[in-house]
Amino acid sequence: MPAVRGDGMRGLAVFISDIRNCKSKEAEIKRINKELANIRSKFKGDKTLDGYQKKKYVCKLLFIFLLGHDIDFGHMEAVNLLSSNKYSEKQIGYLFISVLVNTNSDLIKLIIQSIKNDLQSRNPIHVNLALQCIANIGSKEMAEAFGTEIPKLLVSGDTMDVVKQSAALCLLRLFRKSPEIIPGGEWTSRIIHLLNDPHMGVVTAATSLIDALVKKNPDEYKGCVTLAVARLSRIVTASYTDLQDYTYYFVPAPWLSVKLLRLLQNYTPPSEEPGVRGRLSECLETIFNKAQEPPKSKKVQHSNAKNAVLFEAISLIIHNDSEPNLLVRACNQLGQFLSNRETNLRYLALESMCHLATSEFSHEAVKKHQEVVILSMKMEKDVSVRQQAVDLLYAMCDKTNAEEIVQEMLAYLETADYSIREEMVLKVAILAEKYATDFTWYVDVILNLIRIAGDYVSEEVWYRVIQIVINREEVQAYAAKTVFEALQAPTCHENMVKVGGYILGEFGNLIAGDTRSSPQVQFELLHSKYHLCSAATRALLLSTYIKLVNLFPEIKNRVQEVFRADSNLRSADVELQQRASEYLQLSIVASSDVLATVLEEMPAFPERESSILAVLKKKKPGRIPDDVRESKSPQPSATPAPIMNNSNNTSSVSTDLLGLTTPPGTTSNTTGNGLLDVLGDLYTAPKVSPTTVQQNNIKKFLFKNNGVLFENDLIQIGVKSEFRQNLGRIGLFYGNKTQFPIHNVHPELIWTDLHKLNVQMKPMEPVLEAGAQIQQMLTAECIEDFADAPNMSVSFVYNNAPQKISMKLPLTLNKFFEPTEMNGESFFARWKNLGGEQQRAQKIFKAQGSIDITATRTKLAGFGMQLLDGIDPNPDNFVCAGIVHTRLQQVGCLMRLEPNKQAQMFRLTVRSSKETVSQEVCDLLADQF
Amino acid sequence: MMQFMLLFSRQGKLRLQKWYVAHPDKLKKKITRELITTVLARKPKMCSFLEWKDVKVVYKRYASLYFCCAMEQEDNELLTLELIHRYVELLDKYFGSVCELDIIFNFEKAYFILDELVLGGELQETSKKNVLKAIAAQDLLQEEETVDEALRDVGLL
């Protein structure tokens, strides 16, 4: 046991030794529980505990907390220590409070009182203790209590430096909690002038405060710029002996320098005052010059501190973006770091260069380092550094180097870390589109992407290539030829089949002249992939086939054969079945004119910004440099012309690509029901614009099984359901409320947790006659517990306008409850057994209106658990028990709902043998009463 | 602003934690667990900075102990590294070639020293001399109290 410094608490040291000597985790827990019991009894029983003992026990609790155990008592004793007149006891009290921050409002009042007393103390060490506590845990309440005192302490001439330092940071904390506490007016200038304080520690602390104030109100604190530049200038020109202890490994005041440089980044370059601006430029020059000087020490601390200041200076230069020579100088300096021995420096240099690449002044300078950066991407040992290199390549890419950079990124993608592949794919796709001069190159790049990293190619990427091919006539033949070749690989990624299918369906005719890609060959090639693909891809291919029938009447028989195949016409998948049968009929019934009209080439997509960019931005907010360069410099030569003119389209990104989410063939669905019907409706039926209706009120179905699930002017959907054990049968009743038929009624389940709750939907008639009602049956099996409830969407066509409703199915976990009777004794025995943290869930929520006992009872009775009367000692409380049936296991579940009539609040506690069950039941019931 | 600082051993045992943002205990535990695993899995030559969730993690290993700070995006990485170093220097000076055991047995001192260096997540005092002076003043107060107590015990005061 090492010596214990200061006033050493032997008992504490012995306890720590004991814990360290424990041979096993169990022994340790046992020892801790013993100690906790001991402390608890001391705190409870022994009224004569003196300060020393209290301090010792509080310290032990702290240690136990550090070991990772929860501490739920001792707070009061710690607060008592605050008012001790012994410093060492007070200090431990404050430590306990700042480590185990406590929101208990009773105690907060006491703590605030103690802090008040200590702030009045004549001993600055006591004052500091109180200030440190506020700075560490300060809350809104504390801001109220100390909002007037602390600013005074900060600027008063009598305050000692150490106290000023703490007061500045204390005020910063309170300001962050409630910004209104900072007095304005004359205070502003007094606070700003702290930058002139002779004590470096005071300036350091004050700069942090001023930085926060400036962010909130830049104009009010504008005066700080001149002072900050002056201070910075004094530091950077100081020799390392001038600042004594504020020199860190021969670097004068690196922390303060960095803070000042950061403070200046809140403003644009000080242009009104040329003197200040010149002085700042001098400072920055000096920092660069020093970076070139031979190091004064070989220690890494020296170079780190020096470079920290340099990097911050470069940040400021990039922020100001107004001094070309400084920007280029920064770039050269960072270029040197790219081959530095220190990984940290290479990482930071790449990151910083990324910003330089977005400035018009330094973009060209950054490009000089392209080779080194490509090497970094390939050779760095640390994936986070490689990631930075990829980011930089993306930022430095322009028309002149795009081909090379994209090529290198594609090559690297073959071996890239899985963690960065998806993002790289997006980046390559964006660069290829943005800088393409020749669209055959673009098509090649995207197909390569799919070939190399097909799994990481998201829908947005392949949607986009199709949009571009459809909109650009000159590339269509090439695209058809290229996908045809790509599809000949023995194995190709499903995304390739999708793109290939779509493109050949549209433009297969452009390559059909060549016997090697004759219509038959095209069709057989596509169809050879059919059986390996998912249902969604097959659906797309079926549409391709019918399109091919239109392009090449000679393969009609072969295609019809495929539509007729049992695996399609009688497919278990409703979508495939429907497409196969409708396309088959279309190919039989329709004349070639009708076919040509229905299956016409897709019209051009509206021009809009690539949605891929949006995906990338979402993935990495703040890390994708916005094209500062482009918006700032109107040089047409350097700005790549966007492929798609996005100026006149403001449609939000989320609606992007809707054109593609409806597969091309579905347009023909309408015709399947007869064009005349549709036209007839047009003249008589009320006009309804296409709508998507969101959400129904699912929560009421928590407590009942039957009712109206959804209703609008057109349609009503009712539900009746019954459940037994882990199985359920749900009937949905679709009612047409209008005078006209509703077509293409297509319900679709949207539920990814099928492995937890398997829901099967029986097929239904697609037409809903006027005023009629039809029924659809669903079955559900609960396999294991699940959260939330499945979504479903119902799309239909009314009056030629597509409509879509989405709603939640009333299938929540509680439906699989079996109520369980038990007496009070066994209830509470189980309740106690299920007390572990992994087993319980609790929520406290406000009552919806005034607390209505009868209504609450009715709801609980409908929830599915057994309401147990007369077993809770408090007659107002509700307790329930039930068993959740799933195929894998049965989970016993207990629930207690405690109303607090005065506060109009409920406390809900759920305990079960499975954490996820407790959590879900608790989530379902919360806020329902 | 620093969001939190963690000290943990090579075996993943937490030795000190200081939070400057208010998170519920459960979340703190989760963050601690995940971050310790992430940092321990990194190889020695790797970069000391880590983009992790929405914070920037800066860490450095000294003998058997890892010092790990979570900073905000705009904070300076290299200086955070040196802030850790300054803290280690202070511990070293105070304990006299500090080792993990010193911090285990005197965790409260480690906290007091940290409080003089960093306050509310912001750097308070970078001068080694000034921090040690403040700690020495605290120790002096304690010792006086101990002496007073002893004198009182024997009836001399």
Chai-1 contact restraints between the chains, C-beta under 6 A:
chainA,res_idxA,chainB,res_idxB,connection_type,confidence,min_distance_angstrom,max_distance_angstrom,comment,restraint_id
A,P2,B,L101,contact,1.0,0.0,6.0,A-B,restraint_1
A,P2,B,D102,contact,1.0,0.0,6.0,A-B,restraint_2
A,P2,B,F105,contact,1.0,0.0,6.0,A-B,restraint_3
A,R5,B,N106,contact,1.0,0.0,6.0,A-B,restraint_4
A,G6,B,D139,contact,1.0,0.0,6.0,A-B,restraint_5
A,G6,B,Q142,contact,1.0,0.0,6.0,A-B,restraint_6
A,D7,B,Q142,contact,1.0,0.0,6.0,A-B,restraint_7
A,D7,B,T146,contact,1.0,0.0,6.0,A-B,restraint_8
A,A13,B,F105,contact,1.0,0.0,6.0,A-B,restraint_9
A,I16,B,F105,contact,1.0,0.0,6.0,A-B,restraint_10
A,K86,B,E145,contact,1.0,0.0,6.0,A-B,restraint_11
A,Y87,B,L141,contact,1.0,0.0,6.0,A-B,restraint_12
A,S88,B,Q142,contact,1.0,0.0,6.0,A-B,restraint_13
A,L95,B,E108,contact,1.0,0.0,6.0,A-B,restraint_14
A,L95,B,Y111,contact,1.0,0.0,6.0,A-B,restraint_15
A,I125,B,A137,contact,1.0,0.0,6.0,A-B,restraint_16
A,Q132,B,D115,contact,1.0,0.0,6.0,A-B,restraint_17
A,A135,B,L119,contact,1.0,0.0,6.0,A-B,restraint_18
A,A135,B,G120,contact,1.0,0.0,6.0,A-B,restraint_19
A,N136,B,G120,contact,1.0,0.0,6.0,A-B,restraint_20
A,Q165,B,Q124,contact,1.0,0.0,6.0,A-B,restraint_21
A,L169,B,L119,contact,1.0,0.0,6.0,A-B,restraint_22
A,L169,B,G120,contact,1.0,0.0,6.0,A-B,restraint_23
A,L169,B,E122,contact,1.0,0.0,6.0,A-B,restraint_24
A,L169,B,Q124,contact,1.0,0.0,6.0,A-B,restraint_25
A,R173,B,G120,contact,1.0,0.0,6.0,A-B,restraint_26
A,G201,B,E125,contact,1.0,0.0,6.0,A-B,restraint_27
A,A205,B,Q124,contact,1.0,0.0,6.0,A-B,restraint_28
A,S208,B,E122,contact,1.0,0.0,6.0,A-B,restraint_29
A,D245,B,S127,contact,1.0,0.0,6.0,A-B,restraint_30
A,D245,B,K129,contact,1.0,0.0,6.0,A-B,restraint_31
A,Y246,B,S127,contact,1.0,0.0,6.0,A-B,restraint_32
A,W255,B,L123,contact,1.0,0.0,6.0,A-B,restraint_33
A,W255,B,T126,contact,1.0,0.0,6.0,A-B,restraint_34
A,V258,B,N76,contact,1.0,0.0,6.0,A-B,restraint_35
A,V258,B,L79,contact,1.0,0.0,6.0,A-B,restraint_36
A,Q301,B,H85,contact,1.0,0.0,6.0,A-B,restraint_37
A,N304,B,L78,contact,1.0,0.0,6.0,A-B,restraint_38
A,N304,B,L81,contact,1.0,0.0,6.0,A-B,restraint_39
A,N304,B,E82,contact,1.0,0.0,6.0,A-B,restraint_40
A,A305,B,E82,contact,1.0,0.0,6.0,A-B,restraint_41
A,N307,B,L78,contact,1.0,0.0,6.0,A-B,restraint_42
A,A308,B,N76,contact,1.0,0.0,6.0,A-B,restraint_43
A,A308,B,L78,contact,1.0,0.0,6.0,A-B,restraint_44
A,A308,B,L79,contact,1.0,0.0,6.0,A-B,restraint_45
A,E312,B,N76,contact,1.0,0.0,6.0,A-B,restraint_46
A,T343,B,C47,contact,1.0,0.0,6.0,A-B,restraint_47
A,N344,B,C47,contact,1.0,0.0,6.0,A-B,restraint_48
A,N344,B,S48,contact,1.0,0.0,6.0,A-B,restraint_49
A,Y347,B,C47,contact,1.0,0.0,6.0,A-B,restraint_50
A,D382,B,M46,contact,1.0,0.0,6.0,A-B,restraint_51
A,D382,B,C47,contact,1.0,0.0,6.0,A-B,restraint_52
A,S384,B,C47,contact,1.0,0.0,6.0,A-B,restraint_53
A,V385,B,C47,contact,1.0,0.0,6.0,A-B,restraint_54
